[in-house]
Amino acid sequence: MSIEVGSKVSGKVTGITNFGAFVELPGGVTGLVHISEVADNYVKDINEHLKVGDEVEVKVINVEKDGKIGLSIKKAKDRPPVVEGEQRPQRPSRPSFNRNKDQNRRDRDQRPAKESFDQKLSKFLKDSEDRLTSLKRNTESKRGGRGARRG
């Protein structure tokens, strides 16, 4: 029996690792079910879902040239078909924090005029220069000033 992508087959779990489970398929070939393909929900410990010797139904999701076979347990499960025209359940609505654009524009127009970039930059440079001057003054006095010799 050849293993084809998309086919569903039964297999037996032969080994479990921290990243997945090895499943022996008909014909003696072995494939890997990655931990992300074990269940629909998050799997922290694969041992909570599978044990060595378990019979599982898997779907072949890829066959690589070097013979590695990728399997999925969650994709092998039959899901009810989605009927055309039927919609998925709606999420509960959340309150919107985005007000309409007109309201935002009105608020912006009523605010006092902001400082221009140049005004902010000159204010920053002045504050920065004042801080540097006081810092230099304090460190130079502790070192004995410029040109002072240690004795």
ChimeraX attribute file (.defattr): number of C-alpha atoms within 10 A of each C-alpha:
attribute: neighborCount
match mode: 1-to-1
recipient: residues
	/A:1	6
	/A:2	8
	/A:3	16
	/A:4	14
	/A:5	14
	/A:6	14
	/A:7	13
	/A:8	19
	/A:9	16
	/A:10	14
	/A:11	21
	/A:12	19
	/A:13	21
	/A:14	17
	/A:15	15
	/A:16	18
	/A:17	12
	/A:18	11
	/A:19	13
	/A:20	19
	/A:21	24
	/A:22	21
	/A:23	29
	/A:24	20
	/A:25	20
	/A:26	14
	/A:27	9
	/A:28	8
	/A:29	14
	/A:30	19
	/A:31	23
	/A:32	21
	/A:33	24
	/A:34	18
	/A:35	21
	/A:36	17
	/A:37	22
	/A:38	22
	/A:39	15
	/A:40	11
	/A:41	9
	/A:42	11
	/A:43	14
	/A:44	12
	/A:45	13
	/A:46	20
	/A:47	14
	/A:48	8
	/A:49	12
	/A:50	17
	/A:51	15
	/A:52	14
	/A:53	13
	/A:54	13
	/A:55	15
	/A:56	17
	/A:57	19
	/A:58	27
	/A:59	23
	/A:60	22
	/A:61	17
	/A:62	17
	/A:63	15
	/A:64	8
	/A:65	7
	/A:66	6
	/A:67	11
	/A:68	13
	/A:69	21
	/A:70	21
	/A:71	30
	/A:72	23
	/A:73	20
	/A:74	17
	/A:75	19
	/A:76	21
	/A:77	14
	/A:78	7
	/A:79	7
	/A:80	6
	/A:81	6
	/A:82	9
	/A:83	7
	/A:84	6
	/A:85	6
	/A:86	7
	/A:87	8
	/A:88	7
	/A:89	6
	/A:90	6
	/A:91	6
	/A:92	6
	/A:93	6
	/A:94	6
	/A:95	6
	/A:96	6
	/A:97	6
	/A:98	7
	/A:99	8
	/A:100	8
	/A:101	9
	/A:102	9
	/A:103	10
	/A:104	11
	/A:105	10
	/A:106	10
	/A:107	10
	/A:108	11
	/A:109	10
	/A:110	8
	/A:111	8
	/A:112	7
	/A:113	8
	/A:114	8
	/A:115	9
	/A:116	8
	/A:117	9
	/A:118	9
	/A:119	11
	/A:120	11
	/A:121	12
	/A:122	11
	/A:123	12
	/A:124	12
	/A:125	12
	/A:126	11
	/A:127	12
	/A:128	11
	/A:129	12
	/A:130	11
	/A:131	12
	/A:132	12
	/A:133	11
	/A:134	11
	/A:135	11
	/A:136	11
	/A:137	12
	/A:138	12
	/A:139	11
	/A:140	13
	/A:141	10
	/A:142	8
	/A:143	12
	/A:144	11
	/A:145	13
	/A:146	8
	/A:147	7
	/A:148	9
	/A:149	8
	/A:150	6
	/A:151	3
